[in-house]
Amino acid sequence: MKLGYSAITWGGVVGAPAGVTSIKDLFYRANGDLLEAIRDIRAAGYEGTEVFDGNLLDFADDPGVLLGALETAGIELVSVYTGANFIYPDILEEEFAKIDHAARLARDFGAQRLVVGGGAQRTGGRAPGDMESLARGLDRVASIADGYGLQSSYHPHLGTLVEAPDALEELMDLSAIAFCPDTAHLAAGGGDPVALIERYADRLAHVHLKDWDYGAQRFLPLGEGDLDMPRIVAAIRAAGYDSWLLVELDYYDGLPRAAAEISKRYLAEILG
């Protein structure tokens, strides 16, 4: 297994303001210093990272800055995260234009994988056909990613149509996209991460590891929450997955590098 750490902890996730009036420009971004994050991730002992699509935009006009920072640190850009609503027909083409842009940036900066979230929740609740629309959208994302030489996978997420395990089951039956389990989001949505990894072992293409405190309803560094990480890692191995494990932590009260170091020490213990 190779270990990576997401840049999200440096600043947390925000959305590009332009997306309020222009759907094609609604990129995710971590509101911190990506170059600092790269240095800290390497110092904590990781070999790879994942970034948001919007953070790559900052370097699109001068890609050598980011590429040079990655090379100097000895960090590989493993994956890029993007997403969309996928259920509103009037904006679909704008959303796919954004995803195409994100995939092109991912390829140009040397990433291997495109991770996608989405499936909007409506104010009045899920409408008939929403899950089918999400599935069609994800299959189109997979086609876009494939065109850029990227492996795509779907990331179930709180706040989307696919929070609960029954929703994930429904979606996986409708779409052929690969699976990116996020251990904490699966648990927070009422699922058993081990059981879900085992169920979709043949579609496992990427992994997000983070811990979850059921009582505080809070994401935590690995080993500091309630999840049975040794069993989770064993299930990943049993699935035949022997690639990148991306540790992710959306927020942390202390220094981001400290959180990265906590998770790295814990993983070193359980991976042996």
Beta strands, then each sheet from edge to edge (+ up, - down):
strand 1: 2-6
strand 2: 13-15
strand 3: 28-30
strand 4: 48-52
strand 5: 76-84
strand 6: 113-118
strand 7: 151-154
strand 8: 178-179
strand 9: 208-209
strand 10: 211-213
strand 11: 218-220
strand 12: 244-247
sheet 1: 8+ 7+ 6+ 5+ 4+ 1+ 12+ 9+
sheet 2: 2+ 3-
sheet 3: 10+ 11-
end
